[in-house]
Amino acid sequence: MPLNRASFSEIIERIHTIPSLPEVVTEVCRLVNDPDTHAKELDAIIVKDAAMGAKMLRMVNSVYYGLPQPVRSLEQAIAILGFKTIRSIALSIGVINLFQQQSAGFNMKAFWTHSAVSATLCRMIAGKARLCDPELAFTIGLLKDIGKVILVENAPDETKAIIAVAKEYKLGFHVAAREVIDTDDAEIGSWLAKHWGLEPAIVDVIRLQHDLPGAGAHSPEVGKIVAMCQFGRYLCSLKKIRISGDCDEPQLDPVVWSHLGLDKTALVEVLTVINDEVDRARQLMQMA
């Protein structure tokens, strides 16, 4: 029996409990966005959740951040790494632990590996091209595909059909999604990011991540960040670090280069360190 083409609103109506970030993560995000926040306030919020604090401290002291000396307290970590990096760490742990439900047709480990690699690549590209704050880039790279897991959990039959169409016709997940339903993971992920109260730049980039012309028309900043996401996705595809249902051939729109403001030699430079970034991302996964 063929599936009805579910709309965005119909998919959202199926969500009985909207996934919520842990309270400590929400508070960390709020405080980091407040210019009057002090390190002691941030530390006081995090220590209320002992498990979160312990994971964050373990991550700070890992080779992922490469600090010359061990850090013995979160207050010290905040002083060394800065508020925005602490927010990235809290979000990483909170979001990765929020979505761990396994599905027969969707490889959740591959999903989070891709997301973690994407986050570290976006941070690196943003720093190299001076597009935006590298920690904002990290957050976007980590969350840009979050709509896929909402579909997996709330529209399992449609998700299986999307993956089947993607495999048969060698399509990307988002293209196959539009063949099966009247929305896609980008629209759904943008809705979730807005529900979580994340800043408009994150919401807009997630929504427009597959539409570079639309992103550029929205604003030059969003266009550049979407170009960054597409470059990161391309690099992940070259390394075969992909999400279930992404079955298209790796291709990069040449317009990406004009948005990034980099010449093509940058691709060679990035490729020389991508293996290190993959290793760093896998460490992130293990620690979260």
N, C-alpha and C positions, 0 to 999 in steps of 0.2 A: 504494500500500500504506500503510495507516494506521500511524502511529508508536505504539509502546508507550509508556505513560505512565511515563516515567523518574522514579525517586525521587531524593531528595537524595543518598543513599548511592551510587546508580548513576552519577549525574553526577560525584560526587567521585572515584569509582573510575576514571573515564576520564582524569583528570588525571595524565599520566605524570610531568611535572615541575611541582611546585607553584611558582608564581611567588614569587620571593624578593626582598625589598628589597635594594638594594646594601648591602654591609657598613657603609659609612660612615654611611648613613641609620639602620641599626639601632643603631649605636653612639651616634649623636647622640640618638636617642630614649631610649636607656638612660641616657645621662649627664644629659639634661634632667630625667628622672624621679628622679634622685639629688640630694637636697638639699645634699649635700656637694661637688657638682661646682663647679669654678672655670672661669672663662672661658678660661684658658690650656689646660686639658684639652680643652675643646670645640674650640678652635682647632687643637690638635695633631692631633685625629682628622680634622678636615675637610681639612687641608692634605695629608694622605696621599693624597687623591684629587684630583689637580690639576684635572681636568676639572670635577668637582663643585664644587670651591672657586671656580673661575673663573666658573661659571654663577651660583653663589650671590652672588658679589661684584657681578656684572653686574646681578642682580635687585635687590640692595640699593640700588644706585646709580641705578636706573631711576625714572621719574616715579611708578611704582606705589607706592613708599614715600615719595616726596616729601621726602627729607632736604634740609636747607638747604645742606649742604656735601658734596662727594664724600667717600666713605669709601675709604680706601686699603688697608685690611687687614680680614680677617675678625674678628680680635680686636677691632678698633675697632667693627665692625658688631655684634658680640655685645654689646658694652658699651652701644651706643646703642639697639638694638632689643630686647634681652633674649633669654633662652634659648628661650622658647616660640615667639617669632617665627622664630628661626633654625631651630627644629625644623619649623615650618610650611613654610619655604622648602625645606629639605632633602627633606621628604616630597613636596612638590609636584614637584620636579625628578625625584626617584627614581621615583615612581609613574607620572608622565606618560610618562617615557622607557621604563618597563617594558612598557607596553601601547600599542604603535603599529601592531600588525598590522592591515592593512586587510581588510575583508570586503565582498563584493559587496552583501550585503543589510543592512549595518550601517554607518552613517556615523560613523567613529571621530573625525573632526574635530568633528562636531556633539556627540558624546559628551563630549569633553574641554572644549569650549566651555561646554556646560551645566554640567559639574562645576566648572569654574573660576568661572563666574558664581555658581553655587550656594554655593561656598566664600566668596566675597567678600560675598554677601548674608547668609549665616549669621553671618559675623563682625560685620556691621553690625547685624543684628537682635539678636544676643546682647548687644552693647554697649548698644543702645538699651533693651532690656527687662531688662538685667542678669540674664540667665538662667544664664550660665556663663562661663568664661574665653573671650574672643573667639577666641583661637588654637585652643582645643579645638573651638569651633564651626566654624572654618575647616576644620580637618582632617576633621570629620564631613561638612561640605558637600562637600568634595572627594571623599571615599571612599564616600559612602552608596550610590552606584550601581555600585560596582566589580564586584558579582556579575554584572552584565550582560555585561561583557567576558569573564568566566570562561565564561559560557554561549556567547558567540559563538565562543570558541576551542575549546571542548570538547564543545559540543552544537550544532553549526551547523544541522543539520536541524531540531531542535526550536526553535532560535531563529528560523529562517525561518517556521516554523509559528506561533510566538507572535506575530511581527510581522504575519503575514497575518490572524490572528484579531483582533488589536488594530485593524487597519485596517478590517476588515469590520464589526466590531461597535462601533467607536468606544470602545475600552477603553484603560486604562492598561496599560503593559507588565506590571506585576506581577499584575494581574487576568487578563490574557490568558495569562500563564505558568501560572497555576493551572488554566486550562482545558486546557492542553496537557500539562503535566507535574505531578508531585506535589510540587513545591517551587517556589520563586521566587528572583529575584535577591537579595532581602533576606536570605533564609536562607543563600544561598551566599556573599554578600558578608560576612556576619557571621562565617562560618566562616573566610574568608581573613583578616579582621582579627584574629581570635583566633590563627590560625596565625602571624601576624606579631608577636604579642606586644603588640599595642596595648592600651591601658587598657580595663577593663571597660565604662566609659561609652560608648566608641566602638562596641564590639562589640554592646552592648545596643541602642543607638539604631539602628544599621544593621539589626539583626534586626527591630525593632519599628516601623520608620519609617512603615509603612502602617497601623499598628494603634494609633491614639491612645488608645482606652480601655484596651487592654492595656499600653501604655507607662505610663499614669497609675497603673494598678494595680501595675505593677512598682516604680515609685518616683516621687514628685513631680518629682524632678530630670529623670529620663528622659522623663517626660510633657512637661515644658516644652521639652526639647531636640527631641523629636519634633515638637511643635507648631511650633517654629522651622523645622525641615526642611520641614514641609508648607506653611508660609507662603512659604518660599523657592521651593519647587517651583511654587506657585501664581503667584508673581511671574514666574518663568521662563516659565510657560505663557502668561501674558498678553503677554509680549514675544516669544512664539514661539521661545524658545530651548529646544528640546526634543530628546529622545533618540529614535532610531529605535524605533518600537513604542509610544511614548506618544501615543495617538490620542484620548484622552478629552477632553471639554470642561473648560476650567479651572473648578474649583469649590473652595471653601474651607469646610471644616467650621466652623460658627460657634463650636464649642467651642474651637477654636484660640485665639480671643481671650481666653478665661478663663485658659487655660494661660499665655499670653504676658503677661497683665497689662497689655495695651495697649488703648486705645480705638481705634475705627475710623479716627480722624483720623491714626493712625500710618501707615495704608496710603497716604494722600495724601502724607505726609512722605517715606515710603520711595520712592514712585513719582517724586518730584521729583528724586531722586538716582540712580535705577536706571540711567539711561543712562551716568552716570559710572562706576558699578560694572561695567557691561558692558564699557566701554572698558578699565577696569583689568584685568578678567579676561582679555580678549583679549591684553593686554600680557603677562600672566603666561604664557599659552599660548606666545607667541612666544619668550619668554626661557627657558622650560623646555626 
